Amino acid sequence: MALSLLTYKPSSQNQRVKSFGVADLNEDTPYIYRVEDASSPYEIRELIWAGYRQVFSEHEILKFNRQIAVETRLANRSITVRDFIRELAKSEAFYRLVVSVNNNYRLVQICLKRFLGRTSYNKDEEIAWSIVIATKGFSGFVDALVDSDEYTAAFGDFTVPYQRKRMEARPFNLVTPRYGEDFQESAGTVKTDWRFALEKFYSRKEQERKLPEGDPRKFSGMAATANTKRNYAQRLSAFDIDYLNKVPKRR
């Protein structure tokens, strides 16, 4: 049985504060992509790439991560931008790049930035959403975010999510969406395949690399390839010489 979202008290972040007119606009104000403003194929492509940048991060937009079928459905207006974002979040590529390499708390932080355009309010909110992941799975977590009242009020069906008011540091979609391998090992989010690790550790080349310079064992491979069946010194004995043929004959 899935638990309902726990209650938490939102903290005062600047995306909750209304703008003060034109003076609030500056170079950090995000460009908003709406499907109503896309009247040409070029503008549709720009909107699609904006969705990729928001969901996958700026440095993860690679050709093999693209979801061509979903792009086509959006270009044909058969799905909304909200559903486009939902499909990108549920794709195998996003699961491989983000979901499988993070724990639930870190995953909540990333997804709130990518889908709601803000950071988590506090630890209570991270715990509340992590329980949703544990009970409904990641797919149910995505649906809960994308179908939430906050998402609807901020972006609706036809706007690509964006960072609502720049806070500090770099934009959300430039933050690395996964931990490093050393942290993944300590946090237990991934496991090393020891078959490959042991094979690398015990391989002959790896062992030879660790030998000190001048160690004869480093040259054992070269010595083994030497051809020892040729170029022997010629062995002669006194019994092998035909002395009679060596003596000149008289005429």
ABEGO torsion letter per residue (X at the ends): XBBBBBBBBBBBBAAABBBBEAAABBAABBBBBBAAABABAAAAAAAAAAAAAAAAEAAABBAAABBAAAAAAAAAGABBAAAAAAAAAABAAAAAAAAAABBAAAAAAAAAAAAAGBBBABAAAAAAAAAAAAAAEAAAAAAAAAABAAAAAAAEAABBBBBBEBBBEBBAAABBABBBAAAAAAAGABBBBAAAAAAAAABAAAAAAABBBGBAAAAAAAAAABBAABGBBBBBBAAABBAAAABBBBX
